[in-house]
Amino acid sequence: MNGKILVLTALESELDIARAPAGVEIVFTGVGKVATATATTLALLALKPALVINYGTAGKIAESLRGLVEVAHVIQRDMIAEPLAPRGTTPFAPELDRLSSGHGDVTCGTGDSFVTSFDPWLNASGVGIVDMELFAIAYVCKRNEIPWRAFKFITDDANDFAHQHWTANVADGQQLFWDAVKKLGLA
């Protein structure tokens, strides 16, 4: 990969900065879409990366998913502007309905809530995993014409026990992430 690689992740508990390969910058964004959009914008302006990679944790909606997954598409699961637009779509901005990385095969639903119960809309919309940051990163990258990729480690089943499982598993995926980055020649 030619050019600087920027890895964005929400929390220090998700990714140990000491494990980053040479040439990779890590920025911690904080939790949620607003904090993430702000941190992403500032990082892009300061670092001018050639590629942005999001690494983070996720709850699974699709039962078949396990471990580390690469995200192909991201939608806003909490964009609810009815009757102006159906859930998941930004009114008057169809280009923001679904942002795509061009890699992977999983759809992520981003929202400013920690998912702890069944939501039939997620299944009907083909959402495989849920997080709280990726849409903001993909949106800022799209606006700045910078390619992005995203890898999520599944920590929980997005159910009543999600917070306990997330807490227990939050740091478990980072070696899988760094191995994937190296294997793909991204760093």
PyMOL commands that set and color helices and strands:
alter all, ss='L'
color gray80, all
select helices_A, chain A and resi 17-19+33-47+94-96+120-124+134-144+162-169+174-183
alter helices_A, ss='H'
color red, helices_A
select strands_A, chain A and resi 5-9+24-28+51-60+68-76+99-100+106-110+129-131+148-156
alter strands_A, ss='S'
color yellow, strands_A
deselect
rebuild
show_as cartoon
